[in-house]
Amino acid sequence: MPRFFAGVKVLPSLLHGDLWIGNSAETPQGPVLFDPGVFYGHHEYESAVSPLVPPGFGESFWAEYHAAIPKAPGWAARQKLYRLFHKFNQWNHFGLQYQSACVKLMRELCG
């Protein structure tokens, strides 16, 4: 695991925990997020798991996000690591249909 975080300073960030398009809305007063599973973690977690549920927030959202919080070296590999955590959670909650996705990500990470 340390190789995924070499040279990266991970500062705890307050995360939504279940950030996807279905847990967001736009009102006349501005954007709203609901159904949080709030925790402190690495800010890259949200950008790893949010796109797993189509249609996602779209390229312009993530371009603005990464303009404010740039991708650190090794970002792509950590995205897979955080997706693996999410897929393990889905496997645990929803069953074997998520097993193959977990195995695929583990193979990619072990490369």
MOPAC internal coordinates of N, CA, C and O (Angstrom, degrees):
PM7 1SCF
backbone

  N    0.0000 0     0.00 0     0.00 0    0    0    0
  C    1.4460 1     0.00 0     0.00 0    1    0    0
  C    1.5205 1   113.22 1     0.00 0    2    1    0
  O    1.2310 1   118.84 1   142.64 1    3    2    1
  N    1.3176 1   119.82 1   -37.36 1    3    2    1
  C    1.4662 1   118.67 1  -177.73 1    5    3    2
  C    1.5276 1   113.86 1   -56.29 1    6    5    3
  O    1.2310 1   119.89 1   149.91 1    7    6    5
  N    1.3243 1   117.81 1   -30.09 1    7    6    5
  C    1.4706 1   118.87 1  -177.99 1    9    7    6
  C    1.5266 1   112.22 1   -63.77 1   10    9    7
  O    1.2310 1   119.86 1   154.42 1   11   10    9
  N    1.3070 1   117.87 1   -25.58 1   11   10    9
  C    1.4633 1   120.61 1   179.35 1   13   11   10
  C    1.5312 1   112.54 1   -74.56 1   14   13   11
  O    1.2310 1   120.78 1   162.59 1   15   14   13
  N    1.3213 1   116.12 1   -17.41 1   15   14   13
  C    1.4627 1   120.51 1  -175.15 1   17   15   14
  C    1.5237 1   113.41 1  -119.39 1   18   17   15
  O    1.2310 1   120.29 1  -168.80 1   19   18   17
  N    1.3339 1   117.06 1    11.20 1   19   18   17
  C    1.4597 1   121.33 1  -179.13 1   21   19   18
  C    1.5313 1   110.30 1   -60.02 1   22   21   19
  O    1.2310 1   120.63 1   -54.50 1   23   22   21
  N    1.3095 1   116.40 1   125.50 1   23   22   21
  C    1.4561 1   121.25 1   177.55 1   25   23   22
  C    1.5130 1   115.25 1    75.92 1   26   25   23
  O    1.2310 1   119.85 1  -172.28 1   27   26   25
  N    1.3197 1   117.89 1     7.72 1   27   26   25
  C    1.4668 1   121.69 1  -178.73 1   29   27   26
  C    1.5194 1   108.91 1  -111.95 1   30   29   27
  O    1.2310 1   120.88 1   -51.86 1   31   30   29
  N    1.3128 1   115.91 1   128.14 1   31   30   29
  C    1.4627 1   120.27 1   175.86 1   33   31   30
  C    1.5244 1   108.24 1   -92.35 1   34   33   31
  O    1.2310 1   120.87 1   -66.79 1   35   34   33
  N    1.3095 1   115.95 1   113.21 1   35   34   33
  C    1.4690 1   121.14 1  -179.28 1   37   35   34
  C    1.5276 1   108.09 1   -96.34 1   38   37   35
  O    1.2310 1   121.68 1   -65.42 1   39   38   37
  N    1.3218 1   114.39 1   114.58 1   39   38   37
  C    1.4598 1   120.51 1   176.51 1   41   39   38
  C    1.5244 1   108.25 1  -105.31 1   42   41   39
  O    1.2310 1   119.83 1   -47.58 1   43   42   41
  N    1.3281 1   117.93 1   132.42 1   43   42   41
  C    1.4614 1   119.48 1   179.20 1   45   43   42
  C    1.5244 1   111.11 1   -58.76 1   46   45   43
  O    1.2310 1   121.12 1   -47.85 1   47   46   45
  N    1.3093 1   115.46 1   132.15 1   47   46   45
  C    1.4661 1   122.74 1   177.35 1   49   47   46
  C    1.5224 1   108.29 1  -123.96 1   50   49   47
  O    1.2310 1   120.73 1   -33.43 1   51   50   49
  N    1.3127 1   116.21 1   146.57 1   51   50   49
  C    1.4605 1   120.42 1   175.64 1   53   51   50
  C    1.5253 1   107.93 1   -75.93 1   54   53   51
  O    1.2310 1   120.58 1   -61.92 1   55   54   53
  N    1.3210 1   116.50 1   118.08 1   55   54   53
  C    1.4616 1   122.42 1  -175.67 1   57   55   54
  C    1.5217 1   111.01 1  -110.55 1   58   57   55
  O    1.2310 1   121.16 1   -29.18 1   59   58   57
  N    1.3123 1   115.39 1   150.82 1   59   58   57
  C    1.4673 1   120.85 1   175.77 1   61   59   58
  C    1.5202 1   109.87 1   -65.70 1   62   61   59
  O    1.2310 1   120.51 1   134.79 1   63   62   61
  N    1.3373 1   116.62 1   -45.21 1   63   62   61
  C    1.4561 1   121.53 1   176.32 1   65   63   62
  C    1.5173 1   114.70 1    96.19 1   66   65   63
  O    1.2310 1   120.22 1   157.06 1   67   66   65
  N    1.3249 1   117.18 1   -22.94 1   67   66   65
  C    1.4648 1   121.38 1   177.63 1   69   67   66
  C    1.5249 1   108.28 1  -146.52 1   70   69   67
  O    1.2310 1   121.76 1  -129.34 1   71   70   69
  N    1.3288 1   114.23 1    50.66 1   71   70   69
  C    1.4587 1   120.81 1  -175.01 1   73   71   70
  C    1.5160 1   110.57 1   -80.72 1   74   73   71
  O    1.2310 1   121.12 1   -70.31 1   75   74   73
  N    1.3156 1   115.46 1   109.69 1   75   74   73
  C    1.4539 1   122.06 1   173.81 1   77   75   74
  C    1.5257 1   107.08 1  -151.42 1   78   77   75
  O    1.2310 1   120.54 1   -12.76 1   79   78   77
  N    1.3076 1   116.56 1   167.24 1   79   78   77
  C    1.4601 1   121.83 1  -171.83 1   81   79   78
  C    1.5287 1   112.41 1   -57.91 1   82   81   79
  O    1.2310 1   120.01 1   148.29 1   83   82   81
  N    1.3310 1   117.59 1   -31.71 1   83   82   81
  C    1.4655 1   121.37 1   179.69 1   85   83   82
  C    1.5162 1   114.10 1   -71.41 1   86   85   83
  O    1.2310 1   120.00 1   165.96 1   87   86   85
  N    1.3211 1   117.61 1   -14.04 1   87   86   85
  C    1.4665 1   121.71 1   177.81 1   89   87   86
  C    1.5254 1   111.24 1  -105.77 1   90   89   87
  O    1.2310 1   121.02 1  -154.42 1   91   90   89
  N    1.3290 1   115.65 1    25.58 1   91   90   89
  C    1.4578 1   119.92 1   178.73 1   93   91   90
  C    1.5185 1   109.55 1  -139.61 1   94   93   91
  O    1.2310 1   121.19 1   -22.72 1   95   94   93
  N    1.3182 1   115.34 1   157.28 1   95   94   93
  C    1.4644 1   120.93 1   177.27 1   97   95   94
  C    1.5194 1   108.04 1  -156.13 1   98   97   95
  O    1.2310 1   121.65 1   -13.72 1   99   98   97
  N    1.3043 1   114.45 1   166.28 1   99   98   97
  C    1.4618 1   121.84 1   176.00 1  101   99   98
  C    1.5242 1   106.89 1  -117.72 1  102  101   99
  O    1.2310 1   120.54 1   -49.77 1  103  102  101
  N    1.3192 1   116.57 1   130.23 1  103  102  101
  C    1.4539 1   122.26 1   176.78 1  105  103  102
  C    1.5258 1   107.98 1  -120.22 1  106  105  103
  O    1.2310 1   119.85 1   -10.80 1  107  106  105
  N    1.3226 1   117.90 1   169.20 1  107  106  105
  C    1.4733 1   119.13 1   175.76 1  109  107  106
  C    1.5312 1   112.58 1   -58.49 1  110  109  107
  O    1.2310 1   120.50 1   154.20 1  111  110  109
  N    1.3256 1   116.66 1   -25.80 1  111  110  109
  C    1.4610 1   120.63 1   179.68 1  113  111  110
  C    1.5365 1   112.67 1   -85.43 1  114  113  111
  O    1.2310 1   120.18 1   168.49 1  115  114  113
  N    1.3208 1   117.27 1   -11.51 1  115  114  113
  C    1.4618 1   120.42 1   179.87 1  117  115  114
  C    1.5132 1   111.53 1   132.58 1  118  117  115
  O    1.2310 1   120.88 1     6.01 1  119  118  117
  N    1.3240 1   115.93 1  -173.99 1  119  118  117
  C    1.4616 1   119.89 1  -178.04 1  121  119  118
  C    1.5300 1   112.35 1   -70.96 1  122  121  119
  O    1.2310 1   121.33 1   -28.23 1  123  122  121
  N    1.3389 1   115.05 1   151.77 1  123  122  121
  C    1.4592 1   122.12 1   179.36 1  125  123  122
  C    1.5233 1   108.29 1  -133.79 1  126  125  123
  O    1.2310 1   120.69 1   -41.62 1  127  126  125
  N    1.3296 1   116.29 1   138.38 1  127  126  125
  C    1.4647 1   122.47 1   172.80 1  129  127  126
  C    1.5143 1   107.81 1  -116.68 1  130  129  127
  O    1.2310 1   120.33 1   -39.98 1  131  130  129
  N    1.3327 1   116.97 1   140.02 1  131  130  129
  C    1.4510 1   119.63 1   176.83 1  133  131  130
  C    1.5184 1   110.97 1  -137.14 1  134  133  131
  O    1.2310 1   121.40 1    -4.55 1  135  134  133
  N    1.3351 1   114.93 1   175.45 1  135  134  133
  C    1.4589 1   124.34 1  -178.94 1  137  135  134
  C    1.5335 1   112.70 1    55.26 1  138  137  135
  O    1.2310 1   120.67 1  -128.99 1  139  138  137
  N    1.3310 1   116.33 1    51.01 1  139  138  137
  C    1.4630 1   117.94 1  -178.15 1  141  139  138
  C    1.5281 1   112.59 1   -77.03 1  142  141  139
  O    1.2310 1   121.75 1   -26.37 1  143  142  141
  N    1.2987 1   114.26 1   153.63 1  143  142  141
  C    1.4637 1   123.07 1   168.68 1  145  143  142
  C    1.5220 1   105.95 1  -123.86 1  146  145  143
  O    1.2310 1   120.83 1  -117.93 1  147  146  145
  N    1.3272 1   116.02 1    62.07 1  147  146  145
  C    1.4578 1   123.81 1  -166.72 1  149  147  146
  C    1.5250 1   112.19 1   -60.98 1  150  149  147
  O    1.2310 1   121.69 1   -43.36 1  151  150  149
  N    1.3350 1   114.38 1   136.64 1  151  150  149
  C    1.4621 1   121.98 1   172.56 1  153  151  150
  C    1.5174 1   109.13 1  -157.08 1  154  153  151
  O    1.2310 1   120.82 1   -14.69 1  155  154  153
  N    1.3272 1   116.03 1   165.31 1  155  154  153
  C    1.4537 1   120.90 1   173.78 1  157  155  154
  C    1.5121 1   108.25 1   -92.69 1  158  157  155
  O    1.2310 1   120.38 1   -46.72 1  159  158  157
  N    1.3206 1   116.87 1   133.28 1  159  158  157
  C    1.4542 1   121.29 1   179.56 1  161  159  158
  C    1.5164 1   110.57 1  -166.62 1  162  161  159
  O    1.2310 1   121.22 1     8.29 1  163  162  161
  N    1.3094 1   115.26 1  -171.71 1  163  162  161
  C    1.4576 1   122.59 1   178.47 1  165  163  162
  C    1.5263 1   108.93 1   -72.36 1  166  165  163
  O    1.2310 1   120.46 1   -49.35 1  167  166  165
  N    1.3215 1   116.73 1   130.65 1  167  166  165
  C    1.4668 1   120.32 1  -176.47 1  169  167  166
  C    1.5264 1   111.96 1   -57.82 1  170  169  167
  O    1.2310 1   119.11 1   155.70 1  171  170  169
  N    1.3182 1   119.31 1   -24.30 1  171  170  169
  C    1.4586 1   121.64 1  -179.40 1  173  171  170
  C    1.5296 1   113.13 1   -68.52 1  174  173  171
  O    1.2310 1   120.07 1   162.20 1  175  174  173
  N    1.3151 1   117.48 1   -17.80 1  175  174  173
  C    1.4653 1   120.27 1  -179.56 1  177  175  174
  C    1.5270 1   111.48 1   -57.48 1  178  177  175
  O    1.2310 1   120.33 1   132.09 1  179  178  177
  N    1.3305 1   116.98 1   -47.91 1  179  178  177
  C    1.4685 1   120.30 1  -176.78 1  181  179  178
  C    1.5228 1   111.48 1   -60.58 1  182  181  179
  O    1.2310 1   120.30 1   138.57 1  183  182  181
  N    1.3329 1   117.04 1   -41.43 1  183  182  181
  C    1.4680 1   119.27 1  -178.11 1  185  183  182
  C    1.5191 1   111.95 1   -72.66 1  186  185  183
  O    1.2310 1   120.05 1   165.26 1  187  186  185
  N    1.3274 1   117.51 1   -14.74 1  187  186  185
  C    1.4699 1   120.91 1   177.75 1  189  187  186
  C    1.5214 1   111.63 1   -83.98 1  190  189  187
  O    1.2310 1   120.35 1   137.23 1  191  190  189
  N    1.3158 1   116.93 1   -42.77 1  191  190  189
  C    1.4600 1   119.06 1  -172.93 1  193  191  190
  C    1.5291 1   113.55 1   -95.09 1  194  193  191
  O    1.2310 1   119.68 1   154.24 1  195  194  193
  N    1.3018 1   118.22 1   -25.76 1  195  194  193
  C    1.4627 1   120.54 1  -178.65 1  197  195  194
  C    1.5283 1   113.22 1   -57.97 1  198  197  195
  O    1.2310 1   118.76 1   135.79 1  199  198  197
  N    1.3298 1   119.98 1   -44.21 1  199  198  197
  C    1.4729 1   119.21 1  -178.70 1  201  199  198
  C    1.5315 1   114.60 1   -70.70 1  202  201  199
  O    1.2310 1   119.44 1   174.95 1  203  202  201
  N    1.3185 1   118.68 1    -5.05 1  203  202  201
  C    1.4585 1   120.94 1  -178.68 1  205  203  202
  C    1.5240 1   112.32 1   -70.05 1  206  205  203
  O    1.2310 1   120.18 1   161.01 1  207  206  205
  N    1.3273 1   117.26 1   -18.99 1  207  206  205
  C    1.4605 1   121.44 1  -179.46 1  209  207  206
  C    1.5297 1   108.36 1  -110.08 1  210  209  207
  O    1.2310 1   120.15 1   -73.76 1  211  210  209
  N    1.3360 1   117.31 1   106.24 1  211  210  209
  C    1.4725 1   120.02 1  -179.41 1  213  211  210
  C    1.5280 1   110.57 1   -63.49 1  214  213  211
  O    1.2310 1   118.51 1   -29.66 1  215  214  213
  N    1.3107 1   120.45 1   150.34 1  215  214  213
  C    1.4538 1   126.22 1     6.12 1  217  215  214
  C    1.5164 1   114.01 1   -87.76 1  218  217  215
  O    1.2310 1   119.40 1   176.73 1  219  218  217
  N    1.3137 1   118.74 1    -3.27 1  219  218  217
  C    1.4603 1   120.77 1  -179.53 1  221  219  218
  C    1.5144 1   111.98 1    75.95 1  222  221  219
  O    1.2310 1   121.17 1     2.23 1  223  222  221
  N    1.3137 1   115.36 1  -177.77 1  223  222  221
  C    1.4630 1   120.94 1  -177.58 1  225  223  222
  C    1.5226 1   112.76 1   -87.25 1  226  225  223
  O    1.2310 1   119.61 1   166.64 1  227  226  225
  N    1.3028 1   118.35 1   -13.36 1  227  226  225
  C    1.4569 1   120.83 1   176.98 1  229  227  226
  C    1.5161 1   113.51 1    93.58 1  230  229  227
  O    1.2310 1   121.74 1   -19.37 1  231  230  229
  N    1.3099 1   114.27 1   160.63 1  231  230  229
  C    1.4636 1   120.94 1  -175.46 1  233  231  230
  C    1.5238 1   112.90 1   -63.92 1  234  233  231
  O    1.2310 1   119.73 1   142.26 1  235  234  233
  N    1.3380 1   118.12 1   -37.74 1  235  234  233
  C    1.4668 1   119.41 1  -177.98 1  237  235  234
  C    1.5293 1   111.19 1   -65.85 1  238  237  235
  O    1.2310 1   120.10 1   142.95 1  239  238  237
  N    1.3357 1   117.42 1   -37.05 1  239  238  237
  C    1.4657 1   120.85 1   176.77 1  241  239  238
  C    1.5235 1   110.15 1   -59.62 1  242  241  239
  O    1.2310 1   120.74 1   129.53 1  243  242  241
  N    1.3471 1   116.18 1   -50.47 1  243  242  241
  C    1.4641 1   119.80 1  -176.56 1  245  243  242
  C    1.5198 1   112.17 1   -71.06 1  246  245  243
  O    1.2310 1   119.80 1   150.44 1  247  246  245
  N    1.3212 1   117.98 1   -29.56 1  247  246  245
  C    1.4722 1   120.45 1   175.41 1  249  247  246
  C    1.5301 1   109.71 1   -63.66 1  250  249  247
  O    1.2310 1   120.40 1   135.79 1  251  250  249
  N    1.3324 1   116.84 1   -44.21 1  251  250  249
  C    1.4678 1   120.58 1   177.74 1  253  251  250
  C    1.5283 1   111.27 1   -66.68 1  254  253  251
  O    1.2310 1   120.77 1   139.40 1  255  254  253
  N    1.3214 1   116.14 1   -40.60 1  255  254  253
  C    1.4694 1   120.76 1   178.20 1  257  255  254
  C    1.5250 1   110.02 1   -58.11 1  258  257  255
  O    1.2310 1   120.98 1   130.75 1  259  258  257
  N    1.3397 1   115.73 1   -49.25 1  259  258  257
  C    1.4686 1   119.27 1  -176.77 1  261  259  258
  C    1.5222 1   112.71 1   -76.75 1  262  261  259
  O    1.2310 1   119.79 1   164.52 1  263  262  261
  N    1.3222 1   118.00 1   -15.48 1  263  262  261
  C    1.4610 1   119.90 1   170.86 1  265  263  262
  C    1.5303 1   109.48 1   -70.48 1  266  265  263
  O    1.2310 1   120.92 1   144.27 1  267  266  265
  N    1.3403 1   115.84 1   -35.73 1  267  266  265
  C    1.4674 1   121.06 1   178.32 1  269  267  266
  C    1.5275 1   111.46 1   -81.01 1  270  269  267
  O    1.2310 1   120.58 1   141.45 1  271  270  269
  N    1.3271 1   116.50 1   -38.55 1  271  270  269
  C    1.4665 1   122.22 1  -179.31 1  273  271  270
  C    1.5291 1   107.05 1  -128.48 1  274  273  271
  O    1.2310 1   120.15 1   -87.81 1  275  274  273
  N    1.3205 1   117.31 1    92.19 1  275  274  273
  C    1.4738 1   120.67 1  -175.34 1  277  275  274
  C    1.5320 1   112.71 1   -62.68 1  278  277  275
  O    1.2310 1   121.70 1   -26.97 1  279  278  277
  N    1.3225 1   114.36 1   153.03 1  279  278  277
  C    1.4631 1   121.22 1   176.65 1  281  279  278
  C    1.5346 1   108.85 1   -70.21 1  282  281  279
  O    1.2310 1   120.87 1   -52.11 1  283  282  281
  N    1.3209 1   115.93 1   127.89 1  283  282  281
  C    1.4670 1   121.36 1   177.86 1  285  283  282
  C    1.5277 1   109.67 1   -83.47 1  286  285  283
  O    1.2310 1   119.69 1   -21.78 1  287  286  285
  N    1.3203 1   118.20 1   158.22 1  287  286  285
  C    1.4690 1   120.32 1   176.72 1  289  287  286
  C    1.5317 1   110.75 1   -53.47 1  290  289  287
  O    1.2310 1   120.55 1   -43.96 1  291  290  289
  N    1.3284 1   116.55 1   136.04 1  291  290  289
  C    1.4546 1   121.74 1  -179.18 1  293  291  290
  C    1.5138 1   114.13 1    86.59 1  294  293  291
  O    1.2310 1   120.63 1  -172.90 1  295  294  293
  N    1.3345 1   116.39 1     7.10 1  295  294  293
  C    1.4655 1   121.67 1  -176.24 1  297  295  294
  C    1.5284 1   112.01 1   -54.79 1  298  297  295
  O    1.2310 1   119.81 1   134.67 1  299  298  297
  N    1.3237 1   117.98 1   -45.33 1  299  298  297
  C    1.4763 1   120.89 1  -175.23 1  301  299  298
  C    1.5264 1   111.90 1   -62.07 1  302  301  299
  O    1.2310 1   120.07 1   139.46 1  303  302  301
  N    1.3255 1   117.46 1   -40.54 1  303  302  301
  C    1.4674 1   120.43 1   178.97 1  305  303  302
  C    1.5290 1   110.66 1   -67.45 1  306  305  303
  O    1.2310 1   120.42 1   139.37 1  307  306  305
  N    1.3238 1   116.80 1   -40.63 1  307  306  305
  C    1.4680 1   119.05 1   178.92 1  309  307  306
  C    1.5200 1   111.46 1   -67.19 1  310  309  307
  O    1.2310 1   119.92 1   150.19 1  311  310  309
  N    1.3298 1   117.76 1   -29.81 1  311  310  309
  C    1.4587 1   120.27 1   175.61 1  313  311  310
  C    1.5285 1   109.72 1   -58.78 1  314  313  311
  O    1.2310 1   120.54 1   136.34 1  315  314  313
  N    1.3262 1   116.58 1   -43.66 1  315  314  313
  C    1.4714 1   120.78 1   178.23 1  317  315  314
  C    1.5245 1   110.68 1   -64.30 1  318  317  315
  O    1.2310 1   120.42 1   139.38 1  319  318  317
  N    1.3184 1   116.80 1   -40.62 1  319  318  317
  C    1.4589 1   120.94 1  -179.70 1  321  319  318
  C    1.5335 1   110.68 1   -62.52 1  322  321  319
  O    1.2310 1   120.30 1   134.81 1  323  322  321
  N    1.3174 1   117.03 1   -45.19 1  323  322  321
  C    1.4642 1   120.51 1   179.39 1  325  323  322
  C    1.5302 1   111.36 1   -69.60 1  326  325  323
  O    1.2310 1   120.24 1   146.23 1  327  326  325
  N    1.3184 1   117.15 1   -33.77 1  327  326  325
  C    1.4737 1   119.74 1   175.66 1  329  327  326
  C    1.5240 1   110.52 1   -66.14 1  330  329  327
  O    1.2310 1   120.89 1   143.04 1  331  330  329
  N    1.3309 1   115.90 1   -36.96 1  331  330  329
  C    1.4636 1   119.55 1   177.38 1  333  331  330
  C    1.5253 1   110.43 1   -60.53 1  334  333  331
  O    1.2310 1   120.20 1   135.08 1  335  334  333
  N    1.3240 1   117.23 1   -44.92 1  335  334  333
  C    1.4628 1   120.83 1   176.94 1  337  335  334
  C    1.5326 1   110.28 1   -56.17 1  338  337  335
  O    1.2310 1   120.68 1   133.90 1  339  338  337
  N    1.3196 1   116.31 1   -46.10 1  339  338  337
  C    1.4665 1   121.24 1  -179.62 1  341  339  338
  C    1.5335 1   110.96 1   -64.08 1  342  341  339
  O    1.2310 1   120.34 1   137.18 1  343  342  341
  N    1.3220 1   116.95 1   -42.82 1  343  342  341
  C    1.4726 1   120.97 1   179.72 1  345  343  342
  C    1.5303 1   111.49 1   -65.81 1  346  345  343
  O    1.2310 1   120.46 1   142.37 1  347  346  345
  N    1.3482 1   116.72 1   -37.63 1  347  346  345
  C    1.4684 1   119.38 1   174.72 1  349  347  346
  C    1.5276 1   110.05 1   -59.93 1  350  349  347
  O    1.2310 1   120.91 1   137.91 1  351  350  349
  N    1.3187 1   115.87 1   -42.09 1  351  350  349
  C    1.4581 1   120.56 1   178.58 1  353  351  350
  C    1.5356 1   110.79 1   -61.94 1  354  353  351
  O    1.2310 1   120.36 1   137.34 1  355  354  353
  N    1.3346 1   116.92 1   -42.66 1  355  354  353
  C    1.4672 1   120.33 1   177.88 1  357  355  354
  C    1.5318 1   110.88 1   -65.01 1  358  357  355
  O    1.2310 1   120.47 1   139.07 1  359  358  357
  N    1.3215 1   116.70 1   -40.93 1  359  358  357
  C    1.4640 1   121.33 1   178.27 1  361  359  358
  C    1.5286 1   109.23 1   -59.07 1  362  361  359
  O    1.2310 1   121.11 1   134.54 1  363  362  361
  N    1.3229 1   115.49 1   -45.46 1  363  362  361
  C    1.4632 1   120.40 1  -179.97 1  365  363  362
  C    1.5261 1   111.60 1   -62.88 1  366  365  363
  O    1.2310 1   120.20 1   138.71 1  367  366  365
  N    1.3246 1   117.21 1   -41.29 1  367  366  365
  C    1.4640 1   120.94 1  -175.64 1  369  367  366
  C    1.5292 1   113.98 1   -83.03 1  370  369  367
  O    1.2310 1   120.65 1   142.52 1  371  370  369
  N    1.3404 1   116.36 1   -37.48 1  371  370  369
  C    1.4583 1   119.34 1  -167.84 1  373  371  370
  C    1.5223 1   114.93 1  -117.79 1  374  373  371
  O    1.2310 1   119.87 1   172.94 1  375  374  373
  N    1.3307 1   117.86 1    -7.06 1  375  374  373
  C    1.4533 1   118.53 1   171.90 1  377  375  374
  C    1.5151 1   116.50 1   108.22 1  378  377  375
  O    1.2310 1   122.82 1     7.57 1  379  378  377
  N    1.3232 1   112.21 1  -172.43 1  379  378  377
  C    1.4614 1   122.31 1  -168.93 1  381  379  378
  C    1.5211 1   115.53 1   -63.69 1  382  381  379
  O    1.2310 1   119.29 1   163.92 1  383  382  381
  N    1.3183 1   118.97 1   -16.08 1  383  382  381
  C    1.4636 1   118.71 1  -179.85 1  385  383  382
  C    1.5377 1   111.51 1   -61.93 1  386  385  383
  O    1.2310 1   119.49 1   164.15 1  387  386  385
  N    1.3269 1   118.58 1   -15.85 1  387  386  385
  C    1.4646 1   122.29 1   178.83 1  389  387  386
  C    1.5249 1   112.90 1   -96.82 1  390  389  387
  O    1.2310 1   120.12 1   175.23 1  391  390  389
  N    1.3210 1   117.38 1    -4.77 1  391  390  389
  C    1.4611 1   121.09 1  -177.85 1  393  391  390
  C    1.5266 1   112.20 1   -60.59 1  394  393  391
  O    1.2310 1   119.91 1   132.57 1  395  394  393
  N    1.3156 1   117.77 1   -47.43 1  395  394  393
  C    1.4658 1   120.28 1  -176.15 1  397  395  394
  C    1.5313 1   111.37 1   -63.78 1  398  397  395
  O    1.2310 1   119.98 1   143.45 1  399  398  397
  N    1.3260 1   117.65 1   -36.55 1  399  398  397
  C    1.4710 1   120.24 1   177.27 1  401  399  398
  C    1.5249 1   110.57 1   -64.28 1  402  401  399
  O    1.2310 1   120.38 1   141.87 1  403  402  401
  N    1.3320 1   116.87 1   -38.13 1  403  402  401
  C    1.4662 1   121.10 1   177.61 1  405  403  402
  C    1.5243 1   110.85 1   -64.74 1  406  405  403
  O    1.2310 1   120.72 1   133.02 1  407  406  405
  N    1.3014 1   116.22 1   -46.98 1  407  406  405
  C    1.4649 1   120.70 1  -179.12 1  409  407  406
  C    1.5306 1   110.17 1   -62.62 1  410  409  407
  O    1.2310 1   120.34 1   137.39 1  411  410  409
  N    1.3199 1   116.95 1   -42.61 1  411  410  409
  C    1.4715 1   121.13 1   179.14 1  413  411  410
  C    1.5287 1   110.70 1   -60.04 1  414  413  411
  O    1.2310 1   119.87 1   132.57 1  415  414  413
  N    1.3179 1   117.86 1   -47.43 1  415  414  413
  C    1.4601 1   121.07 1   179.59 1  417  415  414
  C    1.5291 1   111.66 1   -64.79 1  418  417  415
  O    1.2310 1   120.13 1   140.17 1  419  418  417
  N    1.3286 1   117.36 1   -39.83 1  419  418  417
  C    1.4703 1   119.85 1   178.00 1  421  419  418
  C    1.5171 1   110.75 1   -61.37 1  422  421  419
  O    1.2310 1   120.33 1   137.95 1  423  422  421
  N    1.3232 1   116.97 1   -42.05 1  423  422  421
  C    1.4682 1   120.46 1   178.51 1  425  423  422
  C    1.5252 1   111.05 1   -63.23 1  426  425  423
  O    1.2310 1   120.62 1   137.53 1  427  426  425
  N    1.3191 1   116.41 1   -42.47 1  427  426  425
  C    1.4666 1   120.25 1   179.08 1  429  427  426
  C    1.5259 1   110.95 1   -63.39 1  430  429  427
  O    1.2310 1   120.58 1   138.44 1  431  430  429
  N    1.3207 1   116.49 1   -41.56 1  431  430  429
  C    1.4595 1   120.70 1  -178.53 1  433  431  430
  C    1.5316 1   112.57 1   -70.01 1  434  433  431
  O    1.2310 1   120.78 1   147.22 1  435  434  433
  N    1.3206 1   116.11 1   -32.78 1  435  434  433
  C    1.4714 1   120.01 1   179.57 1  437  435  434
  C    1.5257 1   111.55 1   -81.08 1  438  437  435
  O    1.2310 1   121.30 1   161.19 1  439  438  437
  N    1.3418 1   115.12 1   -18.81 1  439  438  437
  C    1.4427 1   126.36 1   176.77 1  441  439  438
  C    1.4323 1   118.34 1    23.18 1  442  441  439
  O    1.2310 1   120.10 1   180.00 1  443  442  441

